[in-house]
Amino acid sequence: MKVSVCIDMMFAYCDFFERIEEVKKCGINTIEFWKWTNKDIDKIVETKMDVSIFNMDCKDEKLSYDLSRGIINAGRKDEFISALKESIPVYKKLNAKAMIVLIGENAEFNPENVYECLNAAKPILEENDVNLIVEPLNSVDRVGYSMPYATPVFEVLKRLDTPHIKMLYDIYHQNMMGDFSMDEIKENIKYIGHFHVADAPGRHEPGTGNVDYVSIIKEINKLDYKGYIGLEYRATKPDPETLGFLKEV
């Protein structure tokens, strides 16, 4: 099992680079974060930490905002490809494993638009050996999110049929939608590039809600999955004290 820590959410009582040092103290050597445009990328490289994932972004503020809300559901293919090309040098510098892409919100899910945008990215990803992971978000916390369920996203990924575009399966978000299914994970594990962990409800550490993470991660460990289990929760106590579930696994 490989573990990474989202340092935009965890160790919130420290500044950004102190968080990286706190992760090291916990014996974890991999981090993940959201936007790259507000980070000192060279300084992150100097920390010698591995980077699992980060959000695709761009320096144009309006487009950056739209990316954080998702643009592929709107079919904004040219802007999507532009942001992808701008993000690839950052991906390479960090030696990251994948970039997160959000679907969109405040519109009915349009699988054709999503497919067309991702399909336009496919040759670029394959040529540059870059991976994208598409993330469904729950529509309770993110009201109006265009596709909060896993199954329709898996259907798009099957059509694309490339190892360079997979899903970020956030166990918290799928539980919030009543959509979590271990059977569906098993059936589609080849299309999952990353998992996120937070208990539901609350989005706090495992053990604070209703999700049996020890059993779930044990089941994931039995599968042909080579990606990371990403910790992305708001701890109710000092973060190092919330990692006991990993020892149980």
C-alpha positions as CSV (number, residue, x, y, z in Angstrom):
1,M,0.0,0.0,0.0
2,K,1.3,3.4,-1.0
3,V,0.1,6.4,1.0
4,S,0.2,10.1,0.1
5,V,-1.0,13.1,2.2
6,C,-3.0,16.1,0.8
7,I,-1.1,19.0,2.4
8,D,-3.7,21.6,1.3
9,M,-6.1,19.9,3.8
10,M,-4.0,18.2,6.4
11,F,-1.6,19.6,9.0
12,A,-3.6,22.9,8.6
13,Y,-2.0,24.3,11.8
14,C,1.4,24.6,9.9
15,D,2.4,26.7,7.0
16,F,2.7,24.9,3.7
17,F,6.3,23.8,3.8
18,E,6.1,23.0,7.5
19,R,3.4,20.6,6.6
20,I,5.8,18.7,4.3
21,E,8.2,18.3,7.2
22,E,5.4,17.0,9.4
23,V,4.5,14.4,6.8
24,K,8.1,13.3,6.8
25,K,8.0,12.9,10.6
26,C,5.1,10.5,10.2
27,G,7.2,8.2,8.0
28,I,5.3,9.1,4.8
29,N,7.4,10.2,1.8
30,T,4.6,11.3,-0.7
31,I,2.5,14.4,-0.8
32,E,-0.3,15.7,-3.0
33,F,-1.9,19.1,-3.3
34,W,-4.5,21.1,-5.3
35,K,-3.5,24.1,-7.4
36,W,0.1,24.4,-8.6
37,T,-0.1,28.1,-9.6
38,N,0.0,29.3,-6.0
39,K,2.9,27.1,-5.0
40,D,6.7,27.5,-5.2
41,I,7.3,24.4,-7.4
42,D,11.1,24.6,-7.2
43,K,11.0,24.7,-3.4
44,I,8.7,21.6,-3.4
45,V,11.2,19.8,-5.6
46,E,14.0,20.7,-3.2
47,T,12.1,18.9,-0.3
48,K,12.9,15.6,-2.1
49,M,9.3,14.4,-1.4
50,D,7.5,12.4,-4.0
51,V,4.4,13.9,-5.4
52,S,1.5,11.7,-6.3
53,I,-1.2,14.1,-7.7
54,F,-2.1,17.7,-8.1
55,N,-4.8,19.7,-9.9
56,M,-4.4,20.6,-13.5
57,D,-4.3,24.5,-13.6
58,C,-3.2,27.5,-15.5
59,K,-1.9,31.0,-14.8
60,D,-4.9,32.8,-16.4
61,E,-7.0,33.6,-13.3
62,K,-10.4,33.3,-15.0
63,L,-9.6,30.0,-16.6
64,S,-7.9,28.8,-13.4
65,Y,-11.2,29.5,-11.6
66,D,-13.2,27.7,-14.3
67,L,-10.9,24.7,-14.1
68,S,-11.4,24.5,-10.3
69,R,-15.2,24.3,-11.2
70,G,-14.5,22.0,-14.1
71,I,-14.8,22.9,-17.8
72,I,-14.9,19.5,-19.6
73,N,-18.6,19.1,-19.0
74,A,-19.1,22.3,-20.9
75,G,-17.0,21.0,-23.8
76,R,-14.4,23.8,-23.6
77,K,-11.9,21.6,-25.4
78,D,-9.4,24.2,-26.6
79,E,-9.1,25.9,-23.2
80,F,-8.8,22.5,-21.6
81,I,-6.0,21.5,-23.9
82,S,-4.3,24.8,-23.3
83,A,-4.3,24.3,-19.6
84,L,-3.1,20.8,-20.0
85,K,-0.1,21.9,-22.0
86,E,0.7,24.6,-19.5
87,S,0.6,22.0,-16.6
88,I,2.7,19.3,-18.2
89,P,6.1,21.0,-17.5
90,V,5.1,21.3,-13.8
91,Y,4.1,17.6,-13.9
92,K,7.5,16.7,-15.3
93,K,9.4,18.9,-12.9
94,L,7.6,17.3,-9.9
95,N,7.8,13.8,-11.4
96,A,4.2,13.5,-10.4
97,K,2.0,10.4,-11.0
98,A,-1.2,12.1,-12.2
99,M,-3.2,15.4,-12.5
100,I,-6.7,15.8,-11.2
101,V,-9.5,17.0,-13.6
102,L,-12.9,18.0,-12.4
103,I,-16.0,17.5,-14.6
104,G,-18.0,20.6,-13.9
105,E,-21.1,21.9,-12.2
106,N,-24.4,23.7,-12.6
107,A,-25.3,21.8,-15.8
108,E,-26.6,18.4,-16.6
109,F,-23.9,15.8,-17.2
110,N,-22.9,15.7,-20.8
111,P,-20.9,12.5,-21.4
112,E,-20.2,13.5,-25.0
113,N,-18.5,16.7,-24.1
114,V,-16.5,15.0,-21.4
115,Y,-15.5,12.3,-23.8
116,E,-14.5,14.7,-26.5
117,C,-12.3,16.8,-24.2
118,L,-10.6,13.8,-22.7
119,N,-10.2,12.2,-26.1
120,A,-8.5,15.3,-27.5
121,A,-6.1,15.1,-24.5
122,K,-5.4,11.4,-25.1
123,P,-2.6,11.7,-27.7
124,I,-0.9,14.5,-25.8
125,L,-1.0,12.4,-22.6
126,E,0.4,9.3,-24.4
127,E,3.1,11.3,-26.2
128,N,4.3,12.9,-22.9
129,D,3.6,9.9,-20.6
130,V,1.3,12.0,-18.4
131,N,-1.7,10.7,-16.5
132,L,-5.1,12.4,-15.8
133,I,-7.5,11.3,-13.1
134,V,-11.2,12.4,-13.4
135,E,-12.9,13.1,-10.0
136,P,-16.6,12.8,-9.2
137,L,-17.5,15.0,-6.3
138,N,-20.6,14.7,-4.1
139,S,-23.4,17.1,-4.8
140,V,-24.1,17.6,-1.1
141,D,-20.9,19.5,-0.4
142,R,-20.5,20.7,-4.0
143,V,-24.1,21.6,-4.9
144,G,-24.8,21.3,-8.6
145,Y,-21.8,19.1,-9.4
146,S,-22.6,17.7,-12.8
147,M,-21.7,14.0,-12.2
148,P,-21.3,12.9,-8.6
149,Y,-21.7,9.2,-9.3
150,A,-19.0,6.7,-10.3
151,T,-20.7,4.6,-12.9
152,P,-21.2,7.2,-15.7
153,V,-17.6,8.2,-15.4
154,F,-16.4,4.6,-15.7
155,E,-18.5,4.4,-18.9
156,V,-16.6,7.3,-20.4
157,L,-13.3,5.9,-19.3
158,K,-14.1,2.6,-21.0
159,R,-14.7,4.4,-24.2
160,L,-11.4,6.2,-24.0
161,D,-9.6,2.9,-23.3
162,T,-6.2,4.4,-22.2
163,P,-4.1,3.8,-19.1
164,H,-3.4,7.6,-19.1
165,I,-6.9,8.6,-18.1
166,K,-8.5,7.0,-15.0
167,M,-10.7,8.0,-12.1
168,L,-9.9,9.4,-8.8
169,Y,-12.2,7.3,-6.6
170,D,-12.9,9.4,-3.5
171,I,-14.5,7.0,-1.0
172,Y,-15.8,10.0,1.0
173,H,-17.6,11.6,-1.9
174,Q,-19.1,8.3,-3.0
175,N,-20.3,7.5,0.5
176,M,-21.9,10.9,0.7
177,M,-23.9,10.0,-2.4
178,G,-24.8,6.6,-1.1
179,D,-22.9,5.4,-4.2
180,F,-19.9,3.5,-2.6
181,S,-19.6,0.0,-3.9
182,M,-16.8,-2.4,-3.3
183,D,-18.1,-4.6,-6.0
184,E,-17.9,-1.7,-8.5
185,I,-14.4,-1.0,-7.4
186,K,-13.4,-4.6,-8.0
187,E,-15.0,-4.6,-11.4
188,N,-13.4,-1.4,-12.5
189,I,-10.0,-1.3,-10.7
190,K,-8.1,-0.9,-14.0
191,Y,-9.9,2.4,-14.5
192,I,-9.0,3.8,-11.0
193,G,-5.8,5.7,-10.7
194,H,-6.0,7.1,-7.1
195,F,-8.2,6.7,-4.0
196,H,-9.1,9.4,-1.5
197,V,-9.8,8.7,2.2
198,A,-12.0,10.7,4.6
199,D,-14.8,9.4,6.9
200,A,-18.4,10.2,6.2
201,P,-20.2,12.2,7.3
202,G,-17.9,15.0,8.4
203,R,-14.9,14.5,6.2
204,H,-12.7,13.9,9.2
205,E,-10.2,11.0,9.9
206,P,-11.3,7.4,9.6
207,G,-13.0,6.3,12.8
208,T,-15.1,9.5,13.2
209,G,-17.9,8.4,10.8
210,N,-19.6,5.4,9.3
211,V,-17.1,4.1,6.8
212,D,-15.1,0.9,7.7
213,Y,-11.8,2.0,6.2
214,V,-9.8,-0.9,7.6
215,S,-11.9,-3.4,5.8
216,I,-12.1,-1.3,2.6
217,I,-8.3,-0.8,2.3
218,K,-7.7,-4.5,3.1
219,E,-9.9,-5.3,0.1
220,I,-8.2,-2.8,-2.2
221,N,-4.8,-4.3,-1.2
222,K,-6.0,-7.6,-2.6
223,L,-6.6,-6.1,-6.0
224,D,-4.3,-5.4,-8.9
225,Y,-3.9,-1.8,-7.9
226,K,-0.5,0.0,-8.0
227,G,-1.7,3.6,-7.2
228,Y,-1.9,5.6,-3.9
229,I,-4.3,5.8,-1.1
230,G,-4.5,9.5,-0.6
231,L,-5.3,11.0,2.9
232,E,-7.6,14.0,2.4
233,Y,-9.4,14.8,5.6
234,R,-9.8,17.5,8.2
235,A,-8.4,16.0,11.4
236,T,-10.3,16.5,14.7
237,K,-7.0,16.1,16.6
238,P,-3.3,16.5,15.7
239,D,-2.8,14.8,12.4
240,P,-0.1,12.3,13.5
241,E,-2.6,10.9,16.0
242,T,-5.1,10.0,13.2
243,L,-3.0,7.5,11.3
244,G,-3.7,4.4,13.5
245,F,-6.1,2.9,10.9
246,L,-3.1,2.6,8.6
247,K,-1.3,0.4,11.1
248,E,-4.4,-1.8,11.4
249,V,-4.4,-2.3,7.7
